[in-house]
Each structure stands twice: as structure tokens, then as C-alpha cells.
Amino acid sequence: MKRKHSKKILKKHGMEFLVVLLVLTIGATVIFPSTVKADDVVRPYGSFPESQQRVAPRAMTVTATAYTSEVWQTDSTPFITASGTTVRHGVIATNFLPIGAKVKIPDYYGDQIFVVEDRMNARYYYRVDIWMEDITEARQFGVRNIDIEIYQ
């Protein structure tokens, strides 16, 4: 009985309901305008939106190594990161920060921002692995303790 009654009401007042819904939607858009523009959302493959400069919420010392896109150092897709992007300068791998976290390594790279886009073997937790194009450069970097600033 209730179902028939609600169908009658919807049939009789359906257009009014749609008009009210449209007015509420438009009103909400005017009252709460979106700060995101379409140009900000559509990004080329592998890039992330930039945030403003700010004080590092966290700084710490971690062990750092370097890796290249050699199959013996990675998995069967050496040029694809765990987040699905292509490796490039500025990509780091770590397990203790979320994908997309931004990190600075001021003692070695100044204000350059690195983005966590890859993961490491599970046995390494508080360690950062910096992607490098040249294996000689990666070997020269070796294993060292570095100070990092984390911007999540």
C-alpha cells in the first residue's frame, strides 16, 4: 500500500522534486565554490600537484641507499614504480612513508623535492632508496645516514 502511495506522490510531484534538487545543487555550488580547477586535476602521467613551501613537520635521520632500473635491483618491471609511474630523477622508495609524500634531503640535494613513488623490500623500513639513472653514481652514493625533511 505504501509503495503505491509513494509512486503516486513521485509521479505527481516528481518534476517539483527535480527542480528543488537542482536549486539546492546550484545553491550549494554558489555557497561552497570549489577551489579545484579542472586544469589542476588533469595531470600528465606520473606527476603530482605541487603544494606551497612550508616548514617541515618532521625531520629525521635515516639510512639511505641508491638504486637504478637494473632488473637485479628491482622486479620484472624495472622502469615502473610501485605507484605505477615511470622512474625519473626525484623518485624515492621507502616503506615508512605513504606514496606521494614529499621529502627533502637538504645536505645532498638542497631544496630539491623527492616524491615517494616506490617501495623497498619489506625488511627495510626506516630506509630511503633514491633512484639514479647511472649505476656508477648509485654505487658511489653507497650506504649512508642522511637527514631528511618530510612534507606529507
N, C-alpha and C positions, 0 to 999 in steps of 0.2 A: 504494500500500500504506500509506504513512504517513497519507494523508488519511483512510482508513477507520479506522485505528487511533486517530487523534485525535478522530474523530467518536464512536467508542465511548467513549473516555475522557470526552469532554464530555457525552455522553448519560448516562453512569454517574455522573459527579461534577459535573454542571452545577449542581445545587442547592447543593452544598457550595461550589463556586466563587463563586456569587452571595452566599452567606452570608458567606464570607471577605471579599469585596469590600465588602459592606455594613458589616461590622465595621471594616474599615480606613477606610472613609469616615467613619463616626461617630467613630472614634478620632482621626482627623486633625482633625476639627472640634472635638473637645474639647481636643486638644493645641494646635492652632493656631486659636483662635477668630477669627472675622472681626471687624475693628474697624469695618466699614462697616455701618450700619443701613439698612434699606430706605428710611426717611424721608430719609436723606442722599443716596440715589441718585436717587430720583424728584424731579425739579425742574420747576418751571413753565417753559414755553417761554422760552428766552433768558436764563436765569440760570445762574450758575456757583457751585460750592461755595465757601464762604469759608474762608480759611486764617488762622492766627493771625498777630498782628503780629510782625514780625521786622526785623532790621537789613537795609537794602537791600544785596543782594550786589553791586550795580553801580549806579553813578551816572555820568551823562554829560550833556554839553550837546549839544542837537540843535536844528535849525531846526524851528519849529512854525508851523502854519497852522490854519485852521478851515474846516470845510465844513458845508453844510446838505443837506437832501434835495431839492435842486433837480436836475432831470434834466440840465441842462447841466453840473453839477458831478459827477455820478455816472454810472451806466449806466441801462439801461431799468427797473431796479427800485430806485428811489431810497430806499426805506424798508427794504430788506433788505441786511444786511451780507454780506461775503464768507463769514462763518462760518454764515450762514443765520438769524441773529437779526434782530430789529427794532431799528432805530436808536433811541437814547434817550440821555439825559444820562449821561455816564460811559463812552461808547464812543469809542475812538480807532482810527485807521487808521495802520498803519505796515508797512513791508516787512522791517525788520531784526529783529523780534521774532516769536516764534511766536504763533499765535492762542491766546487765553486768558491770555497774560502780563499781569501786573498792574503798573501804573505809577502813581507819584505825581508830581505837579507841585507841589511844596511852595510855591514862590514865588507862584503864582497861585491854587492851589486847596487849600492846606494839606494835611490828611490824607486828602482825597478820593482814592479808588482808581478809576483808569480801567482798563478792560479792553480789550486788543487784540482786536477782533472784525471789523475791516475791513482792506482792503488799499488801497494807493495805486497810481498809475501807476508802472510799473516804473522810470521814470527817476529817481524819488525813492527813495533808500534810507535814509539816516540822517535821516529827517524824520518828524515826528509830525503827524497831522491830527486835530484834535479836533472831534467832531460837536457842532453847536449847532443849536438849534431855529430861531433867528431870524437871518436873513441880515444884518441890520444889526449885530447883535452879532458875527457872524463877520467882517464887513468891518472893524469896529473892532479886533478882535483882530489882524488883518493877518498879517504875517510877522515872526516874532521868534525870537531864540535863547532857549531855556529850559533850565533844569536839570531833569533827570528822575531819579527813583529807580526801578530796575527790580526787580521781585519775580517771578521766573519760577516 
